[in-house]
Amino acid sequence: MKRQIAIGVLGCGYWGPLLVRNFRGLPDCRLKAVCDVNAARVKHISTLYPDVEGLTDPQQFVNGCGLDAVVIATPVKDHYSFAKASLLAGKHTFIEKPMASSSEQCEELIDIAERKGLVLMVDHTFLYSAPVRKIVEIVQAGDLGDIRYINSRRLNLGLFQRDINVAWDLAPHDISIILHILGEFPTAINCQGNAHVTPQVQDVTNMSLSFPHKRFATIQSSWLEPRKIREMTIVGTRRMIVYDDLRTREKIRIYDARVERPPHYDTFAEFQYSYHYGDSYIPHIQQEEPLKVACQHFIDCIETNSQPVTGGRQGLEMIRILEAASVSLEMNGAPVTFAGSNGAALIPGHTKDRPAPSLKRKRELRLGSIAGHRATRLPANA
Ligand SMILES: NC(=O)c1ccc[n+]([C@@H]2O[C@H](COP(=O)([O-])OP(=O)(O)OC[C@H]3O[C@@H](n4cnc5c(N)ncnc54)[C@H](O)[C@@H]3O)[C@@H](O)[C@H]2O)c1
């Protein structure tokens, strides 16, 4: 009989219990233990699942429970230290989004996982959702033509986080979808926002990502909106898609709509835009819980010793974009460009001859938008 993979979930707040339920329902693994520093949260899970061991000491959980794999659903500031401890203890590791607090931390985790031959997966949940997979299929088949831009809005009242701002909390969903649809890394990021409720923690942000060939994406994130909105528009040269994740059915609608300019005209009187309004249609989508698909993918990758679709490298790409967004936020929306193929952010005004701020200074800038750290600004002429 095939040996079941022993799984443990660390962090049983809002999201952890969903991971517990999903891993527990998979046939190829056994949910062996959960851990949370808050004993009440452990008790809650133990009441629901009496056969699962409950602990409050993370060190004992990682090293003393006979786990094959650890799932980390704690606040973001602790992802790196727990993931490092887990990988060094030889456990396959699944980290909730966003992967860590800095790109240096992500690089170190990727390096340890590679050296030890372990699966490192980041939960970019939406890439496992049926509507997003359908959109990617439609785009790759060329049905939309060339993508002109993507516009995304993820808004609601709360849940306020204390250790990250709204861009780090909500935008990872949009960023992961946008990168997957466009299949490339942005060349520059702009981000503006404000902290209205908790000092230094932006609760509203507007981010834009520029891509080669004049393509761009905009992402609006807010914890301050009265209505919950989860909407993305993908505008192509031939067709357009509106994706509304809050609809129980009909989440995707494809519009056969476009605007064309006449190729030649001699006088202004002859000039007319041609508006094309065709049918709109709703593709059938087989619904499945995205988190269940993500959890199954993690188990499959462990069993087949393969790289996850959302592995450490995809987690690192995400953090590079979020870091650039934080630097741009500190500069009131000035663009932060990416240099070369390694995706390192280049802060405006700094070149090879005039180096960027030191690593420590860059970290201060980045963490400026994270609670508990004083925001530091670049000099006005930087
Ligand atoms: N993939 C998604 O769609 C999605 C959705 C929500 C949250 N998340 C992610 O899940 C993670 C957790 O978010 P949440 O909303 O559940 O947060 P939460 O604050 O509700 O829960 C975090 C839990 O971790 C526990 N904890 C804190 N420090 C700990 C420590 N040192 N050791 C052990 N336990 C500790 C807390 O007691 C709490 O129960 C975050 O990374 C968040 O970004 C992902």
The ligand as a Gaussian input file, in Angstrom:
#p B3LYP/6-31G(d) Opt

LIG

0 1
 N       -4.329000      32.130000      -0.285000
 C       -5.293000      32.929000       0.136000
 O       -6.273000      33.220000      -0.567000
 C       -5.181000      33.488000       1.521000
 C       -6.298000      34.050000       2.161000
 C       -6.154000      34.539000       3.453000
 C       -4.911000      34.514000       4.084000
 N       -3.843000      33.968000       3.415000
 C       -2.514000      33.948000       4.037000
 O       -2.541000      33.040000       5.133000
 C       -1.644000      33.492000       6.152000
 C       -2.419000      33.603000       7.457000
 O       -3.419000      34.575000       7.301000
 P       -4.708000      34.605000       8.252000
 O       -5.647000      35.571000       7.652000
 O       -5.151000      33.215000       8.554000
 O       -4.070000      35.249000       9.576000
 P       -4.607000      35.102000      11.058000
 O       -3.964000      36.202000      11.825000
 O       -6.092000      34.959000      11.082000
 O       -3.996000      33.704000      11.536000
 C       -2.640000      33.524000      11.798000
 C       -2.527000      32.484000      12.926000
 O       -1.126000      32.278000      13.146000
 C       -0.938000      32.185000      14.565000
 N        0.455000      32.565000      14.874000
 C        0.970000      33.817000      14.905000
 N        2.287000      33.755000      15.208000
 C        2.572000      32.439000      15.386000
 C        3.754000      31.754000      15.734000
 N        4.908000      32.412000      15.948000
 N        3.705000      30.406000      15.837000
 C        2.537000      29.733000      15.614000
 N        1.388000      30.339000      15.293000
 C        1.401000      31.683000      15.161000
 C       -1.939000      33.144000      15.174000
 O       -2.214000      32.821000      16.520000
 C       -3.131000      32.965000      14.264000
 O       -4.030000      31.989000      14.755000
 C       -1.072000      34.820000       5.654000
 O        0.141000      34.577000       5.033000
 C       -2.085000      35.290000       4.620000
 O       -1.512000      36.116000       3.622000
 C       -3.968000      33.464000       2.168000

